[in-house]
Amino acid sequence: MSFIHLVYKDLLILCRDRLTLFLLFILPFLVVFGLGFIVDERAFSNRNDSMRISVLVLDSGLGLQNKSWARLAVEDFQQTPNMLVEELADLTEAKRLVENHDRAAVIVFHPVFSEKVNQCSFLREGINPFHRDGVYLERLGVEVLRDTKQPATAALIQQFAQVSLLRVVLPYMIGRAFEKLGDPSFIELLGREVSLPVPPKLRFLVSKEKLALGELLELAAAGDKKMMDEYRSKVGNGIQNALSGQFEKYNLTGKTWASLTKSMLDNGIIISQDESQESIKKIDKSVVRFQIFVPSMTVLFSFVFLFVSGWNIVAEKKQSTLQRIFYTPVGNWVILLGKMFPIIILTVLQVGFMMLMGVFFLGFELADVGTSFVYRFCFLSIFLFCISFCVAGISTLLGFLVSNETQLIFVSGIVFLFFGVLGGCVFPLEIMPEYAKSLAILTPQGWALQAIRELLSYKGNSSFQESIFFQGCLVLLGIGVITSLISHWIIVKMRSGDWIWN
């Protein structure tokens, strides 16, 4: 029995169940689309709304532009990309939706909201609404009704309210503070606090070496109160004009975020006047979901062959087929590679199929690793071989170690799912805490995901770090080599009779 015969036999057995083989190839692609629909029900529409914010407006006070501050806050919510704002009718409905777990949180603007915002100021008598993470919602008359069964989403919505209200309140306070620079009371205070030296040639007119600014204005006005007020007004205007010229990129008199930052809103895109059109990009979260799902599901389902290959070896041990192979004059490495090679072929085909589906249907492309197609194909071949060799090595080792199908399901399930979770194939590493991210390097899935994310680029994001890619591939190759050596040792022990047959 030669190597070719061993490979052909195992391939024939593995491909006999055509339905299973079909599912092994098509299921990962279907899962990617399924997750896309779950994450965003408007997956293929032109709208960018992907998170619903429920609000209840009870405030009817007066803010700016003949609108209440609550209405201005809601407009800011609506102008935020990827947000769908839902306005509720009354407080009873809001509480019912939260209690029934239909909404993770509802932002409630109470009737005092406009009054409280109007009182916000940098002055001593004004309300200071700020703290480290945003604004004190309770100081402004804002309440977030939260569902304790959905703490993560509720926390996101509350944080969104914090940031949005910061954009609403802070420009208003800056605008009010800037107006105070021209206020007569401020100029009078400035006149008392700022002193200027009297030139020696003019000291014969006054008996002081320094005069306060207010005294100089009184001296220039010659006691005329009307002229004195005019001079104070000119000082105030001069201060405002000087600061406006110094900070010309901002409109310090603007009391809204768009006015303060000199920006405008055009079809959901915030455009600053000093930005070029090339730097303006729409944020589309649908880009992110496929950028995460395609690599992660490709890696996750490549390890499903642990069950397939392991099951085949367990069956051969139970049916004494493996013992009969051991009695043939075939080398130990030939037997091992004969078991591994079919899994390598099927894994290469499955991973390659998923990557092709991503390229043709989901906007992926090979990263910018060179202009030559052959050069890019070499990188792709390296990754396909490393991940398939790793999967084949682990699956063959598990097949030799376990004694029955039940053990195989449990052990393979740990490697497939538990390691897949730790490796970032189920939950994106970006949302994991730092200590969880460090655990990803303990799993083959984590290294495979690191390599494939460098190899695949999405819609023009073609950055490629060769060191990261090769690091992931080398670890996968190392895992395959180590598991293969252990499997070879087991085969030697089995053929010599020193290994207890399961």
C-alpha positions in Angstrom: 0.0 0.0 0.0 1.6 3.3 -1.1 1.1 6.8 0.0 -1.2 7.5 -3.0 -3.4 4.6 -2.0 -3.7 5.8 1.6 -4.7 9.3 0.5 -7.1 8.0 -2.1 -8.8 5.7 0.5 -9.3 8.5 3.1 -10.4 11.0 0.5 -13.0 8.5 -0.8 -14.3 7.9 2.8 -14.4 11.6 3.6 -16.1 12.5 0.3 -18.6 9.7 0.4 -21.1 11.7 2.4 -21.8 14.4 -0.1 -24.3 16.3 2.0 -21.8 16.7 4.8 -19.1 17.8 2.4 -21.4 20.3 0.8 -22.3 21.8 4.3 -18.6 22.0 5.2 -18.1 24.3 2.3 -21.3 26.3 2.1 -22.2 26.6 5.8 -19.5 29.1 6.7 -20.6 31.4 3.9 -24.2 31.1 5.0 -23.2 31.9 8.6 -21.5 35.1 7.5 -24.6 36.3 5.7 -26.8 35.2 8.6 -24.7 37.1 11.1 -24.8 40.1 8.7 -28.6 40.1 8.9 -28.6 39.6 12.6 -26.2 42.5 13.3 -28.1 44.9 11.0 -31.5 44.1 9.5 -30.9 46.8 6.9 -27.7 45.0 5.7 -28.1 45.8 2.0 -30.0 49.1 2.1 -28.3 52.5 1.5 -29.1 53.7 5.0 -26.4 53.7 7.6 -28.6 53.4 10.7 -27.5 50.4 12.7 -28.3 51.3 16.3 -31.6 52.5 17.6 -31.8 55.3 20.2 -35.2 55.7 21.9 -35.9 59.1 23.3 -38.8 60.7 25.1 -39.1 64.5 24.9 -41.1 66.1 27.7 -39.3 69.4 27.5 -41.1 72.3 25.9 -38.9 75.2 27.1 -36.9 77.6 24.9 -33.4 77.1 23.8 -32.0 78.4 20.5 -33.6 79.0 17.1 -37.0 79.0 18.7 -36.6 75.4 19.7 -36.3 73.7 23.0 -33.0 72.3 24.0 -34.4 68.8 24.0 -35.4 69.2 20.3 -31.9 70.5 19.5 -30.4 67.4 21.3 -32.6 65.1 19.4 -31.5 66.7 16.1 -27.9 66.1 17.2 -28.8 62.5 17.8 -30.3 62.2 14.3 -27.3 63.8 12.6 -25.0 61.2 14.2 -24.0 58.5 11.6 -25.3 55.0 12.1 -28.0 56.0 14.6 -31.7 55.6 14.2 -33.6 57.8 16.5 -37.0 56.7 17.7 -39.2 59.2 19.6 -41.7 57.7 22.1 -45.1 59.2 22.9 -45.2 59.2 26.7 -43.4 58.1 29.9 -45.7 55.2 30.4 -44.8 53.7 27.0 -41.1 54.3 27.7 -41.2 52.4 31.0 -43.3 49.6 29.5 -40.8 49.1 26.6 -37.9 48.9 29.1 -39.7 46.7 31.6 -40.7 44.2 28.8 -37.1 44.2 27.5 -38.1 45.6 24.2 -35.7 48.5 24.6 -32.3 48.4 26.4 -32.6 52.0 27.4 -34.7 55.1 26.8 -33.3 58.7 27.1 -35.9 60.9 28.8 -35.7 64.7 28.6 -37.7 66.0 31.5 -39.6 69.4 31.4 -36.8 71.2 33.2 -34.1 70.3 30.6 -34.2 73.6 28.7 -34.2 75.6 31.9 -31.2 73.7 33.2 -29.2 74.1 30.0 -29.9 77.8 29.9 -28.3 78.0 33.4 -25.2 76.2 32.4 -22.2 78.6 32.5 -18.5 78.9 33.3 -19.5 81.6 35.8 -19.7 81.1 39.5 -23.4 81.3 39.7 -24.0 79.0 36.7 -24.4 75.2 36.6 -21.3 73.1 35.9 -22.7 70.0 34.1 -19.3 68.3 33.3 -17.5 65.4 34.7 -14.8 63.0 33.4 -17.0 61.0 31.1 -19.3 63.7 29.8 -22.1 65.5 31.6 -24.1 64.9 34.8 -27.4 63.9 33.2 -29.3 64.4 36.5 -28.1 68.0 36.7 -29.7 68.7 33.3 -32.9 66.9 34.0 -32.1 63.9 31.8 -32.9 60.4 32.8 -31.9 57.1 31.2 -34.3 54.3 31.8 -32.2 51.2 31.7 -33.1 47.5 31.3 -31.0 45.6 33.9 -31.2 42.5 31.6 -29.4 44.3 28.8 -26.6 46.1 30.7 -24.1 46.3 27.8 -26.4 47.9 25.3 -27.9 50.2 28.0 -24.4 51.4 28.9 -23.6 52.1 25.2 -26.8 54.2 24.9 -26.0 56.1 28.1 -22.5 56.8 26.9 -23.9 58.0 23.6 -26.2 60.4 25.4 -23.2 61.7 27.4 -21.1 62.5 24.3 -24.1 64.0 22.3 -25.1 66.3 25.2 -21.5 67.4 25.5 -21.7 68.6 21.9 -25.0 70.4 22.8 -24.1 72.1 26.0 -20.4 72.9 25.6 -20.7 75.2 22.5 -23.5 77.1 24.2 -21.4 77.7 27.3 -18.4 78.8 25.1 -20.6 81.2 23.2 -22.0 82.7 26.3 -18.5 83.1 27.8 -17.3 84.8 24.7 -20.2 87.2 24.8 -19.2 88.1 28.3 -15.9 89.5 27.0 -17.9 92.4 25.6 -20.1 92.8 28.6 -19.7 96.2 30.5 -19.4 94.5 33.8 -16.4 92.4 32.5 -14.8 95.5 31.0 -15.3 97.3 34.4 -13.6 94.3 36.1 -10.8 94.3 33.6 -10.4 98.0 34.1 -9.7 97.4 37.8 -7.4 94.4 37.4 -5.2 95.6 34.5 -2.7 98.4 35.2 -0.6 100.1 32.7 2.6 102.2 33.3 2.3 105.9 32.8 5.0 107.2 30.3 7.5 109.5 32.0 6.6 112.5 29.8 3.0 112.3 31.0 3.6 111.8 34.7 3.4 115.5 35.3 -0.4 115.1 34.6 -0.9 112.4 37.2 0.9 111.6 40.4 1.0 107.8 39.8 3.5 105.6 38.0 0.8 103.2 37.0 -2.9 103.6 36.1 -5.6 101.0 36.0 -7.2 100.5 32.5 -10.4 101.9 33.9 -8.7 105.1 35.1 -7.1 105.6 31.7 -10.6 105.2 30.0 -12.0 107.8 32.5 -9.1 110.1 31.8 -9.7 109.7 28.0 -13.4 110.3 28.4 -12.8 113.4 30.5 -15.6 112.4 32.9 -18.2 112.0 30.1 -20.3 108.9 31.1 -21.6 108.3 27.5 -18.1 108.5 26.0 -16.9 106.2 28.9 -19.4 103.5 27.9 -18.4 103.9 24.3 -14.8 103.4 25.1 -15.6 100.3 27.2 -17.6 98.9 24.3 -14.7 99.4 22.0 -12.4 97.6 24.4 -14.8 94.7 24.6 -15.2 94.5 20.8 -11.4 94.7 20.4 -10.9 91.8 22.7 -13.5 89.7 20.9 -12.1 90.6 17.5 -8.6 89.8 18.6 -9.6 86.4 19.9 -11.7 85.7 16.8 -8.6 86.4 14.7 -6.4 84.3 16.9 -8.8 81.3 16.7 -10.1 81.9 13.2 -10.9 78.2 12.6 -13.7 78.5 15.2 -16.7 80.8 15.5 -16.5 81.5 19.2 -19.8 83.3 19.2 -21.6 80.2 17.8 -23.7 78.4 20.4 -24.1 75.1 18.5 -21.5 72.5 17.6 -21.9 73.1 13.8 -21.6 76.9 14.3 -18.7 76.7 16.8 -16.6 74.3 14.6 -17.7 76.0 11.3 -19.0 72.8 9.9 -22.1 71.9 8.0 -24.2 68.8 7.6 -24.6 67.4 4.1 -26.5 64.1 3.7 -25.2 62.7 7.0 -21.6 63.8 6.4 -19.9 66.3 8.6 -17.8 68.5 6.4 -15.3 71.1 7.8 -14.5 74.0 5.6 -10.8 73.4 5.8 -11.1 69.8 4.8 -10.5 68.6 1.3 -13.1 66.4 -0.4 -10.7 63.5 -0.5 -10.5 63.3 3.3 -14.3 63.1 3.7 -15.6 59.6 4.2 -18.9 58.1 5.2 -18.9 55.8 8.1 -20.6 52.6 7.2 -20.9 49.9 9.8 -21.9 47.3 7.3 -18.2 47.5 6.2 -17.1 46.5 9.7 -19.4 43.6 10.1 -18.1 41.7 7.0 -14.6 42.8 7.7 -14.9 40.9 11.0 -17.2 38.0 10.1 -15.4 36.7 6.9 -11.9 36.2 8.4 -13.3 34.9 11.8 -15.8 32.4 10.3 -13.2 31.2 7.7 -10.8 30.4 10.5 -13.5 29.0 12.9 -15.0 26.6 10.3 -11.6 25.4 9.1 -11.2 23.6 12.4 -14.5 21.7 11.9 -12.4 19.1 10.1 -11.2 18.0 13.6 -14.5 16.2 13.9 -14.3 14.7 10.4 -10.8 13.4 10.4 -10.8 12.3 14.0 -14.1 10.4 13.4 -12.5 8.6 10.5 -9.4 7.5 12.5 -11.6 6.4 15.5 -13.8 4.3 13.1 -10.6 2.7 11.6 -9.4 1.8 15.1 -12.8 0.2 16.0 -13.0 -1.7 12.7 -9.3 -2.8 12.9 -8.6 -1.2 9.6 -5.7 0.8 11.2 -4.1 -2.4 12.6 -4.2 -4.0 9.2 -2.4 -0.9 7.7 0.2 -1.2 10.4 0.9 -4.8 9.2 1.8 -3.6 5.7 5.4 -2.7 4.8 4.6 1.0 4.8 6.8 3.6 6.6 5.5 5.4 9.7 5.7 8.8 8.0 3.9 7.5 5.0 1.0 6.4 7.2 0.9 9.7 9.1 1.1 11.8 5.9 -1.5 9.6 4.3 -3.9 10.5 7.1 -3.0 14.2 7.1 -2.9 14.9 3.4 -6.7 14.4 2.7 -7.5 16.9 5.5 -4.9 19.3 4.1 -6.5 19.1 0.7 -10.1 19.6 2.0 -9.0 22.5 4.4 -7.2 24.3 1.5 -10.3 23.9 -0.6 -12.7 25.1 2.1 -10.6 28.1 3.2 -9.9 29.0 -0.4 -13.6 28.8 -1.2 -14.5 31.1 1.6 -11.8 33.7 0.6 -13.0 33.6 -3.0 -16.6 34.1 -1.9 -15.4 37.1 0.1 -13.6 38.5 -2.9 -16.4 38.0 -5.4 -19.5 38.8 -3.2 -18.3 40.8 -0.2 -15.8 43.3 -1.5 -12.6 41.6 -0.2 -9.3 41.5 -2.0 -5.8 40.3 -1.3 -3.8 42.9 0.6 -1.3 45.1 -1.1 1.6 42.6 -0.9 3.0 43.4 -4.4 1.8 44.2 -7.9 2.5 40.8 -9.3 -0.4 38.2 -9.1 2.2 35.4 -8.7 3.6 37.2 -5.7 0.2 37.6 -4.0 -0.6 34.0 -4.9 2.5 32.9 -3.1 1.4 34.6 0.1 -2.0 33.1 -0.2 -0.5 29.6 -0.7 1.7 30.0 2.4 -1.3 30.8 4.5 -3.5 28.0 3.1 -0.7 25.5 3.7 0.1 26.6 7.2 -3.5 26.6 8.4 -4.4 23.3 6.7 -1.2 21.6 8.0 -2.1 22.9 11.5 -5.7 21.6 11.3 -4.5 18.2 9.9 -1.9 17.8 12.6 -4.3 18.5 15.4 -7.1 16.4 14.0 -4.8 13.4 13.4 -3.4 13.6 16.9 -6.9 13.8 18.4 -8.0 10.8 16.4 -5.1 8.7 17.7 -5.6 9.9 21.4 -9.3 9.4 21.9 -10.9 6.0 22.2 -14.5 6.6 21.0 -16.7 9.1 19.3 -18.0 10.6 22.5 -14.5 11.6 23.6 -13.8 12.9 20.2 -16.9 15.2 20.3 -15.9 16.6 23.7 -12.2 17.1 23.0 -12.7 18.4 19.5 -15.5 20.7 20.7 -13.1 22.3 23.2 -10.5 22.9 20.5 -13.1 24.0 17.9 -15.4 26.3 20.0 -13.7 27.2 23.2 -10.4 27.9 21.5 -12.4 29.7 18.8 -13.9 32.0 21.4 -10.5 32.7 23.0 -9.0 33.3 19.6 -11.5 36.0 18.6 -13.5 34.0 16.0 -16.8 34.3 17.9 -16.4 37.6 19.7 -14.2 40.2 18.0 -10.9 40.8 19.8 -11.6 44.5 19.6 -14.4 44.3 22.2 -12.4 42.0 24.6 -10.5 43.2 27.6 -6.7 43.2 27.4 -6.2 40.1 29.5 -8.6 38.2 27.1 -6.7 39.5 24.1 -3.5 38.0 25.5 -5.2 34.6 25.7 -5.7 34.6 21.9 -2.0 33.8 21.4 -2.6 30.5 23.3 -4.9 29.2 20.5 -4.2 28.3 16.9 -7.3 30.2 15.9 -5.9 33.4 17.3 -2.7 33.1 15.2 -4.7 32.1 12.1 -7.0 35.0 12.5 -4.0 37.3 12.9 -2.5 36.1 9.6 -5.7 36.1 7.5 -6.7 39.6 8.6 -3.4 40.8 7.3 -3.8 38.9 4.1 -7.3 40.0 3.3 -8.1 43.7 2.8 -11.6 45.2 2.6 -12.6 47.9 0.1 -9.3 49.7 -0.3 -8.0 49.1 3.2 -4.9 47.3 1.9 -2.3 47.8 4.6 -0.1 44.7 5.0 2.4 43.9 7.8 4.6 41.1 6.6 6.0 40.5 10.1 2.5 39.9 11.6 1.5 37.7 8.7 4.6 35.5 8.8 4.5 35.4 12.6 1.0 33.9 12.5 1.9 31.4 9.7 5.0 30.3 11.5 3.1 29.5 14.7 0.5 27.6 12.8 3.3 25.7 11.0 4.9 25.0 14.4 1.7 23.6 15.9 1.3 21.4 12.9 4.9 20.1 13.2 4.6 19.4 16.9 1.3 17.6 16.7 2.6 15.6 13.7 5.7 14.5 15.6 3.6 13.4 18.5 1.3 11.5 16.2 4.4 9.9 14.6 5.6 8.8 18.0 2.2 7.3 18.8 2.2 5.4 15.5 5.7 4.0 16.3 4.4 2.9 19.7 1.3 1.3 18.2 3.2 -0.7 15.7 5.7 -1.9 18.3 3.0 -2.9 20.7 4.0 -0.5 23.4 0.8 1.6 23.0 -2.4 0.3 24.5 -5.1 0.3 21.8 -8.2 2.1 22.7 
